[in-house]
Amino acid sequence: MKLLLIMASYLSMLLAGQVLWKKGLQALPSVFNGSLLQTCFDLVGSLYIWSGIAIYGLATFLWLYLLSKYELSYIYPFSSLSFILAIVVSIFVLGESVPWNRWVGVSVIIAGVYLVSMK
């Protein structure tokens, strides 16, 4: 149960970081259209980008904890669940549409994580 709670927290933080980065880039529509220096200034000045980095830092701390307690070959496949969560969040938070072939891919990921989690 402890593993599931920590893994859920880790995955939630990864996803939150990605959503914050996406929101930050949406707020800066021309961020990669100028010079490299201007792009760096735009990114450094974004609260969304910094918030995403901070959350990713916390997620990394959780990941290090997980690595210290569990076998990598056991816990790493669980991180692929972030792909599934990202699709769901993309629909409901970012308003993106997801084609059927991605849902097929999600099914394959779920099956793989299930197989790996069996002892």
DSSP file (Angstrom, degrees, kcal/mol; ACC not computed):
  #  RESIDUE AA STRUCTURE BP1 BP2  ACC     N-H-->O    O-->H-N    N-H-->O    O-->H-N    TCO  KAPPA ALPHA  PHI   PSI    X-CA   Y-CA   Z-CA
    1    1 A M     >        0   0    0      0, 0.0     4,-2.1     0, 0.0     5,-0.2   0.000 360.0 360.0 360.0 -38.8    0.0    0.0    0.0
    2    2 A K  H  >  +     0   0    0      1,-0.2     4,-2.5     2,-0.2     5,-0.3   0.911 360.0  52.2 -62.5 -42.5    2.9    2.4    0.8
    3    3 A L  H  > S+     0   0    0      1,-0.2     4,-2.9     2,-0.2     5,-0.2   0.926 109.4  49.4 -58.8 -45.6    4.4    1.8   -2.6
    4    4 A L  H  > S+     0   0    0      1,-0.2     4,-2.5     2,-0.2    -1,-0.2   0.888 111.4  48.9 -63.7 -39.4    1.1    2.6   -4.3
    5    5 A L  H  X S+     0   0    0     -4,-2.1     4,-2.0     2,-0.2    -1,-0.2   0.928 115.2  43.0 -66.3 -45.4    0.7    5.8   -2.3
    6    6 A I  H  X S+     0   0    0     -4,-2.5     4,-2.7     2,-0.2    -2,-0.2   0.907 115.1  49.9 -68.5 -40.8    4.2    7.0   -3.0
    7    7 A M  H  X S+     0   0    0     -4,-2.9     4,-2.9    -5,-0.3     5,-0.2   0.906 110.1  50.9 -64.8 -40.5    4.0    6.0   -6.7
    8    8 A A  H  X S+     0   0    0     -4,-2.5     4,-2.3    -5,-0.2    -1,-0.2   0.896 111.7  48.0 -63.0 -39.3    0.7    7.8   -7.1
    9    9 A S  H  X S+     0   0    0     -4,-2.0     4,-2.3     2,-0.2    -2,-0.2   0.926 112.3  49.3 -65.4 -44.2    2.2   10.9   -5.5
   10   10 A Y  H  X S+     0   0    0     -4,-2.7     4,-2.4     2,-0.2    -2,-0.2   0.941 113.3  45.6 -59.5 -49.7    5.3   10.7   -7.8
   11   11 A L  H  X S+     0   0    0     -4,-2.9     4,-2.5     1,-0.2    -1,-0.2   0.886 111.3  53.0 -63.9 -39.0    3.1   10.2  -10.9
   12   12 A S  H  X S+     0   0    0     -4,-2.3     4,-2.7    -5,-0.2    -1,-0.2   0.900 110.0  48.3 -62.6 -40.4    0.8   13.1   -9.9
   13   13 A M  H  X S+     0   0    0     -4,-2.3     4,-2.6     2,-0.2    -2,-0.2   0.908 110.4  51.0 -67.5 -41.6    3.8   15.4   -9.5
   14   14 A L  H  X S+     0   0    0     -4,-2.4     4,-2.1     1,-0.2    -2,-0.2   0.946 114.1  44.6 -58.3 -47.2    5.2   14.4  -12.9
   15   15 A L  H  X S+     0   0    0     -4,-2.5     4,-2.6     2,-0.2    -2,-0.2   0.906 111.6  51.8 -66.3 -42.3    1.9   15.1  -14.5
   16   16 A A  H  X S+     0   0    0     -4,-2.7     4,-2.5     1,-0.2    -1,-0.2   0.912 109.5  51.3 -60.8 -42.0    1.4   18.4  -12.6
   17   17 A G  H  X S+     0   0    0     -4,-2.6     4,-2.3     1,-0.2    -1,-0.2   0.921 110.6  48.1 -60.7 -44.3    4.9   19.5  -13.7
   18   18 A Q  H  X S+     0   0    0     -4,-2.1     4,-2.5     2,-0.2    -2,-0.2   0.907 111.6  49.5 -63.7 -42.3    4.1   18.7  -17.4
   19   19 A V  H  X S+     0   0    0     -4,-2.6     4,-2.8     2,-0.2     5,-0.2   0.911 110.9  50.0 -64.3 -41.8    0.8   20.5  -17.2
   20   20 A L  H  X S+     0   0    0     -4,-2.5     4,-2.6     2,-0.2    -1,-0.2   0.909 111.1  49.1 -63.0 -41.1    2.4   23.6  -15.7
   21   21 A W  H  X S+     0   0    0     -4,-2.3     4,-2.4     2,-0.2    -2,-0.2   0.917 111.7  49.0 -63.2 -42.4    5.1   23.5  -18.4
   22   22 A K  H  X S+     0   0    0     -4,-2.5     4,-2.3     2,-0.2    -2,-0.2   0.931 112.6  47.5 -62.8 -45.6    2.4   23.3  -21.1
   23   23 A K  H  X S+     0   0    0     -4,-2.8     4,-1.7     1,-0.2    -1,-0.2   0.901 111.1  52.0 -61.4 -41.5    0.5   26.1  -19.6
   24   24 A G  H  X S+     0   0    0     -4,-2.6     4,-0.5     1,-0.2    -1,-0.2   0.899 111.0  46.5 -62.4 -41.0    3.6   28.2  -19.3
   25   25 A L  H >< S+     0   0    0     -4,-2.4     3,-0.5     1,-0.2     6,-0.3   0.841 109.2  54.7 -71.8 -32.9    4.4   27.6  -23.0
   26   26 A Q  H 3< S+     0   0    0     -4,-2.3    -1,-0.2     1,-0.2    -2,-0.2   0.839 105.8  53.3 -66.3 -31.8    0.8   28.4  -24.0
   27   27 A A  H 3< S+     0   0    0     -4,-1.7    -1,-0.2     1,-0.3    -2,-0.2   0.642 111.4  47.8 -76.1 -14.1    1.2   31.7  -22.2
   28   28 A L    X<  +     0   0    0     -3,-0.5     3,-2.1    -4,-0.5    -1,-0.3  -0.612  69.7 170.2-122.8  69.4    4.4   32.4  -24.2
   29   29 A P  T 3  S+     0   0    0      0, 0.0     3,-0.2     0, 0.0    -1,-0.1   0.730  78.7  41.1 -60.4 -24.0    3.2   31.6  -27.8
   30   30 A S  T >> S+     0   0    0      1,-0.2     3,-1.8    -3,-0.1     4,-0.5   0.135  77.8 120.4-107.7  22.1    6.3   33.0  -29.5
   31   31 A V  T <4 S+     0   0    0     -3,-2.1     3,-0.3    -6,-0.3    -1,-0.2   0.827  81.8  34.9 -60.3 -35.6    8.8   31.6  -27.0
   32   32 A F  T 34 S+     0   0    0     -3,-0.2    -1,-0.3    -4,-0.2    -2,-0.1   0.157 101.5  79.1-105.5  20.2   10.8   29.5  -29.5
   33   33 A N  T <4 S+     0   0    0     -3,-1.8    -1,-0.2     2,-0.1    -2,-0.2   0.548  89.9  52.7-100.6  -9.9   10.4   31.9  -32.4
   34   34 A G  S  < S-     0   0    0     -4,-0.5    -3,-0.0    -3,-0.3     2,-0.0  -0.118 103.3 -46.4-106.3-155.6   13.1   34.3  -31.4
   35   35 A S     >  -     0   0    0      1,-0.1     4,-2.4    -2,-0.1    -1,-0.3  -0.281  52.2-111.8 -72.6 162.0   16.8   34.1  -30.5
   36   36 A L  H  > S+     0   0    0      1,-0.2     4,-2.4     2,-0.2     5,-0.2   0.891 119.0  52.9 -61.0 -40.5   18.0   31.6  -28.0
   37   37 A L  H  > S+     0   0    0      2,-0.2     4,-2.3     1,-0.2    -1,-0.2   0.918 109.8  47.3 -62.8 -44.3   18.8   34.3  -25.5
   38   38 A Q  H  > S+     0   0    0      2,-0.2     4,-2.6     1,-0.2    -2,-0.2   0.900 110.6  52.7 -64.7 -40.6   15.2   35.7  -25.7
   39   39 A T  H  X S+     0   0    0     -4,-2.4     4,-2.5     1,-0.2     5,-0.2   0.923 109.1  49.7 -60.5 -44.2   13.8   32.2  -25.4
   40   40 A C  H  X S+     0   0    0     -4,-2.4     4,-2.7     1,-0.2     5,-0.2   0.917 111.1  48.9 -61.2 -44.2   15.9   31.7  -22.2
   41   41 A F  H  X S+     0   0    0     -4,-2.3     4,-1.6     2,-0.2    -2,-0.2   0.910 111.7  49.5 -62.2 -42.4   14.7   35.0  -20.8
   42   42 A D  H  < S+     0   0    0     -4,-2.6    -2,-0.2     2,-0.2    -1,-0.2   0.927 114.2  44.5 -62.9 -45.1   11.1   34.2  -21.5
   43   43 A L  H >< S+     0   0    0     -4,-2.5     3,-1.4     1,-0.2    -2,-0.2   0.910 112.2  51.3 -67.3 -42.3   11.3   30.7  -19.9
   44   44 A V  H 3< S+     0   0    0     -4,-2.7    -1,-0.2     1,-0.3    -2,-0.2   0.804 108.2  54.3 -65.2 -28.3   13.2   32.0  -16.9
   45   45 A G  T 3< S+     0   0    0     -4,-1.6     2,-0.6    -5,-0.2    -1,-0.3   0.429  86.5 102.0 -85.7   1.9   10.5   34.7  -16.4
   46   46 A S    <>  -     0   0    0     -3,-1.4     4,-2.1    -4,-0.2     5,-0.2  -0.773  54.3-162.3 -95.3 122.0    7.6   32.2  -16.3
   47   47 A L  H  > S+     0   0    0     -2,-0.6     4,-2.7     1,-0.2     5,-0.2   0.861  94.7  56.8 -65.4 -36.0    6.1   31.3  -13.0
   48   48 A Y  H  > S+     0   0    0      2,-0.2     4,-2.5     1,-0.2    -1,-0.2   0.936 107.8  46.9 -59.6 -46.5    4.5   28.2  -14.7
   49   49 A I  H  > S+     0   0    0      1,-0.2     4,-2.2     2,-0.2    -2,-0.2   0.933 114.2  46.6 -63.5 -46.1    7.8   27.0  -15.8
   50   50 A W  H  X S+     0   0    0     -4,-2.1     4,-2.4     1,-0.2    -1,-0.2   0.890 111.4  51.9 -63.7 -39.2    9.5   27.5  -12.4
   51   51 A S  H  X S+     0   0    0     -4,-2.7     4,-2.4     2,-0.2    -1,-0.2   0.917 109.5  50.0 -63.5 -42.3    6.5   25.8  -10.7
   52   52 A G  H  X S+     0   0    0     -4,-2.5     4,-2.4     1,-0.2    -2,-0.2   0.900 110.3  50.1 -61.4 -41.0    6.8   22.8  -13.0
   53   53 A I  H  X S+     0   0    0     -4,-2.2     4,-2.1     2,-0.2    -2,-0.2   0.911 110.4  50.2 -63.6 -42.5   10.6   22.6  -12.2
   54   54 A A  H  X S+     0   0    0     -4,-2.4     4,-1.9     2,-0.2    -2,-0.2   0.920 111.7  47.0 -63.1 -43.9    9.9   22.8   -8.5
   55   55 A I  H  X S+     0   0    0     -4,-2.4     4,-2.5     1,-0.2    -1,-0.2   0.894 110.2  53.1 -66.5 -38.8    7.3   20.0   -8.6
   56   56 A Y  H  X S+     0   0    0     -4,-2.4     4,-2.4     1,-0.2    -1,-0.2   0.875 106.0  55.0 -62.1 -36.3    9.7   17.9  -10.8
   57   57 A G  H  X S+     0   0    0     -4,-2.1     4,-1.7     2,-0.2    -2,-0.2   0.921 109.0  46.3 -62.0 -43.9   12.3   18.4   -8.1
   58   58 A L  H  X S+     0   0    0     -4,-1.9     4,-2.0     1,-0.2    -2,-0.2   0.899 111.0  52.8 -64.1 -40.2   10.0   17.0   -5.4
   59   59 A A  H  X S+     0   0    0     -4,-2.5     4,-2.6     1,-0.2    -2,-0.2   0.893 105.9  54.0 -61.9 -39.2    9.1   14.1   -7.7
   60   60 A T  H  X S+     0   0    0     -4,-2.4     4,-2.5     1,-0.2    -1,-0.2   0.888 105.4  53.6 -62.9 -38.8   12.7   13.3   -8.2
   61   61 A F  H  X S+     0   0    0     -4,-1.7     4,-1.9     2,-0.2    -1,-0.2   0.926 110.3  46.9 -60.7 -44.8   13.1   13.2   -4.4
   62   62 A L  H  X S+     0   0    0     -4,-2.0     4,-2.6     1,-0.2    -2,-0.2   0.904 110.3  53.2 -62.7 -40.7   10.2   10.6   -4.3
   63   63 A W  H  X S+     0   0    0     -4,-2.6     4,-2.7     1,-0.2    -2,-0.2   0.907 107.2  51.4 -62.0 -41.6   11.8    8.7   -7.1
   64   64 A L  H  X S+     0   0    0     -4,-2.5     4,-1.7     2,-0.2    -1,-0.2   0.899 109.5  50.8 -62.0 -39.8   15.1    8.5   -5.2
   65   65 A Y  H  X S+     0   0    0     -4,-1.9     4,-0.9     2,-0.2    -2,-0.2   0.944 110.6  48.7 -61.0 -47.4   13.2    7.2   -2.2
   66   66 A L  H >X S+     0   0    0     -4,-2.6     4,-2.4     1,-0.2     3,-0.9   0.905 109.2  53.0 -59.8 -42.2   11.5    4.5   -4.3
   67   67 A L  H 3< S+     0   0    0     -4,-2.7    -1,-0.2     1,-0.2    -2,-0.2   0.840 106.3  54.0 -62.4 -32.2   14.8    3.5   -5.9
   68   68 A S  H 3< S+     0   0    0     -4,-1.7    -1,-0.2    -3,-0.2    -2,-0.2   0.711 118.6  33.6 -74.9 -18.2   16.3    3.0   -2.4
   69   69 A K  H << S+     0   0    0     -4,-0.9     2,-0.3    -3,-0.9    -2,-0.2   0.682 117.4  39.9-110.3 -23.1   13.5    0.7   -1.3
   70   70 A Y  S  < S-     0   0    0     -4,-2.4     2,-0.2    -5,-0.2    -1,-0.1  -0.862  85.8 -92.3-131.5 159.9   12.4   -1.3   -4.4
   71   71 A E    >>  -     0   0    0     -2,-0.3     4,-2.2     1,-0.1     3,-1.1  -0.501  30.3-133.3 -70.2 137.9   14.0   -3.0   -7.4
   72   72 A L  H 3> S+     0   0    0      1,-0.3     4,-2.7     2,-0.2    -1,-0.1   0.895 106.2  57.9 -58.3 -42.2   14.2   -0.7  -10.5
   73   73 A S  H 34 S+     0   0    0      1,-0.2    -1,-0.3     2,-0.2    -2,-0.0   0.717 111.1  44.2 -64.8 -19.1   12.9   -3.5  -12.7
   74   74 A Y  H <4 S+     0   0    0     -3,-1.1     4,-0.3     2,-0.1    -2,-0.2   0.869 121.1  33.6 -89.4 -44.2    9.8   -3.6  -10.5
   75   75 A I  H >X S+     0   0    0     -4,-2.2     3,-0.9     1,-0.2     4,-0.7   0.798 102.7  71.6 -87.6 -28.1    9.0    0.1  -10.0
   76   76 A Y  G >< S+     0   0    0     -4,-2.7     3,-1.6    -5,-0.3     4,-0.5   0.899  92.1  56.9 -60.6 -42.3   10.1    1.6  -13.4
   77   77 A P  G >4 S+     0   0    0      0, 0.0     3,-1.4     0, 0.0     4,-0.3   0.822  97.2  65.0 -58.7 -27.4    7.2    0.2  -15.4
   78   78 A F  G X4 S+     0   0    0     -3,-0.9     3,-1.8    -4,-0.3     4,-0.2   0.816  89.5  66.7 -62.7 -28.2    4.8    1.9  -13.0
   79   79 A S  G X< S+     0   0    0     -3,-1.6     3,-1.7    -4,-0.7    -1,-0.3   0.755  85.8  70.7 -65.8 -21.2    6.2    5.2  -14.3
   80   80 A S  G X> S+     0   0    0     -3,-1.4     3,-1.5    -4,-0.5     4,-0.7   0.681  78.6  77.9 -68.6 -14.9    4.6    4.4  -17.7
   81   81 A L  H <> S+     0   0    0     -3,-1.8     4,-2.3    -4,-0.3    -1,-0.3   0.730  77.2  74.4 -63.8 -19.1    1.3    5.0  -16.1
   82   82 A S  H <> S+     0   0    0     -3,-1.7     4,-2.4     1,-0.2    -1,-0.3   0.824  88.1  59.9 -63.2 -29.1    2.1    8.7  -16.4
   83   83 A F  H <> S+     0   0    0     -3,-1.5     4,-1.5    -4,-0.2    -1,-0.2   0.911 107.1  45.5 -62.6 -41.2    1.3    8.3  -20.2
   84   84 A I  H  X S+     0   0    0     -4,-0.7     4,-1.9    -3,-0.2    -2,-0.2   0.939 114.1  47.2 -67.6 -47.9   -2.2    7.2  -19.3
   85   85 A L  H  X S+     0   0    0     -4,-2.3     4,-2.8     1,-0.2     5,-0.2   0.872 108.2  57.2 -62.2 -36.4   -2.7   10.0  -16.8
   86   86 A A  H  X S+     0   0    0     -4,-2.4     4,-2.5     1,-0.2    -1,-0.2   0.880 105.3  50.5 -63.2 -37.9   -1.4   12.5  -19.3
   87   87 A I  H  X S+     0   0    0     -4,-1.5     4,-1.6     2,-0.2    -1,-0.2   0.930 112.0  47.0 -65.5 -44.1   -3.9   11.5  -21.9
   88   88 A V  H  X S+     0   0    0     -4,-1.9     4,-2.3     1,-0.2     5,-0.2   0.935 115.3  45.1 -63.5 -46.2   -6.8   11.9  -19.4
   89   89 A V  H  X>S+     0   0    0     -4,-2.8     4,-3.0     1,-0.2     5,-1.4   0.870 107.8  59.0 -65.9 -36.4   -5.5   15.3  -18.1
   90   90 A S  H  <5S+     0   0    0     -4,-2.5     6,-3.0    -5,-0.2    -1,-0.2   0.881 110.7  43.1 -59.5 -37.2   -4.9   16.4  -21.7
   91   91 A I  H  X5S+     0   0    0     -4,-1.6     4,-0.5     4,-0.2    -2,-0.2   0.961 124.3  31.5 -71.4 -52.9   -8.6   15.9  -22.4
   92   92 A F  H  <5S+     0   0    0     -4,-2.3    -2,-0.2    -5,-0.1    -3,-0.2   0.788 131.6  27.6 -84.1 -28.8  -10.1   17.4  -19.3
   93   93 A V  T  <5S+     0   0    0     -4,-3.0    -3,-0.2    -5,-0.2    -2,-0.1   0.839 131.7  30.4 -99.9 -42.6   -7.6   20.1  -18.4
   94   94 A L  T  4<S-     0   0    0     -5,-1.4    -3,-0.2    -4,-0.1    -4,-0.1   0.543  96.6-127.6 -98.4  -7.8   -6.1   21.1  -21.7
   95   95 A G     <  +     0   0    0     -4,-0.5    -4,-0.2    -6,-0.3     2,-0.1   0.755  53.0 154.2  70.7  24.6   -9.1   20.4  -23.9
   96   96 A E        -     0   0    0     -6,-3.0     2,-0.4    -7,-0.1    -1,-0.2  -0.479  41.2-127.6 -83.1 155.8   -7.1   18.2  -26.3
   97   97 A S        -     0   0    0     -2,-0.1    -1,-0.0     0, 0.0    -6,-0.0  -0.842  17.6-151.5-101.7 144.7   -8.6   15.5  -28.4
   98   98 A V        -     0   0    0     -2,-0.4     5,-0.0   -10,-0.0   -11,-0.0  -0.959  11.7-135.4-120.1 119.4   -7.1   12.0  -28.3
   99   99 A P    >>  -     0   0    0      0, 0.0     3,-1.0     0, 0.0     4,-1.0  -0.239  27.0-106.4 -71.5 163.6   -7.4    9.7  -31.3
  100  100 A W  H 3> S+     0   0    0      1,-0.3     4,-1.8     2,-0.2     3,-0.3   0.821 113.8  64.5 -60.0 -35.5   -8.3    6.0  -31.0
  101  101 A N  H 3> S+     0   0    0      1,-0.2     4,-1.9     2,-0.2    -1,-0.3   0.816  99.4  53.6 -64.8 -28.4   -4.8    4.7  -31.7
  102  102 A R  H <> S+     0   0    0     -3,-1.0     4,-2.3     2,-0.2    -1,-0.2   0.870 105.9  53.4 -70.3 -35.2   -3.5    6.4  -28.5
  103  103 A W  H  X S+     0   0    0     -4,-1.0     4,-1.9    -3,-0.3    -2,-0.2   0.866 106.7  52.1 -66.6 -34.8   -6.2    4.6  -26.5
  104  104 A V  H  X S+     0   0    0     -4,-1.8     4,-1.9     2,-0.2    -2,-0.2   0.930 109.2  50.2 -63.5 -44.4   -5.0    1.3  -28.0
  105  105 A G  H  X S+     0   0    0     -4,-1.9     4,-2.3     1,-0.2    -2,-0.2   0.885 106.9  54.6 -59.4 -39.6   -1.5    2.2  -26.8
  106  106 A V  H  X S+     0   0    0     -4,-2.3     4,-2.6     1,-0.2    -1,-0.2   0.901 105.8  52.8 -60.7 -41.3   -2.9    3.0  -23.3
  107  107 A S  H  X S+     0   0    0     -4,-1.9     4,-2.2     1,-0.2    -1,-0.2   0.897 108.8  49.3 -62.0 -40.4   -4.5   -0.5  -23.2
  108  108 A V  H  X S+     0   0    0     -4,-1.9     4,-2.4     2,-0.2    -1,-0.2   0.909 110.8  50.3 -65.6 -41.6   -1.1   -2.1  -24.1
  109  109 A I  H  X S+     0   0    0     -4,-2.3     4,-2.8     2,-0.2     5,-0.2   0.931 109.9  50.2 -62.0 -45.9    0.6    0.0  -21.4
  110  110 A I  H  X S+     0   0    0     -4,-2.6     4,-2.3     1,-0.2    -1,-0.2   0.920 111.3  48.7 -59.9 -44.2   -2.0   -1.1  -18.8
  111  111 A A  H  X S+     0   0    0     -4,-2.2     4,-2.3     1,-0.2    -1,-0.2   0.908 111.8  49.8 -62.4 -41.5   -1.5   -4.7  -19.7
  112  112 A G  H  X S+     0   0    0     -4,-2.4     4,-2.4     2,-0.2    -2,-0.2   0.921 110.5  48.4 -64.4 -44.8    2.3   -4.4  -19.5
  113  113 A V  H  X S+     0   0    0     -4,-2.8     4,-2.1     1,-0.2    -1,-0.2   0.898 111.0  52.2 -63.6 -38.7    2.2   -2.7  -16.1
  114  114 A Y  H  X S+     0   0    0     -4,-2.3     4,-0.9    -5,-0.2    -2,-0.2   0.940 110.4  47.5 -61.6 -46.2   -0.2   -5.4  -14.8
  115  115 A L  H >< S+     0   0    0     -4,-2.3     3,-0.6     1,-0.2    -2,-0.2   0.902 113.4  47.7 -62.5 -41.4    2.2   -8.2  -16.0
  116  116 A V  H 3< S+     0   0    0     -4,-2.4    -1,-0.2     1,-0.2    -2,-0.2   0.847 107.0  57.0 -68.8 -33.2    5.2   -6.5  -14.5
  117  117 A S  H 3< S+     0   0    0     -4,-2.1    -1,-0.2    -5,-0.2     2,-0.2   0.678  84.7  98.3 -75.2 -15.6    3.5   -6.0  -11.2
  118  118 A M    <<        0   0    0     -4,-0.9    -3,-0.0    -3,-0.6    -4,-0.0  -0.526 360.0 360.0 -71.3 137.1    2.7   -9.7  -10.8
  119  119 A K              0   0    0     -2,-0.2    -1,-0.1     0, 0.0    -3,-0.0   0.441 360.0 360.0 -96.7 360.0    5.2  -11.4   -8.5
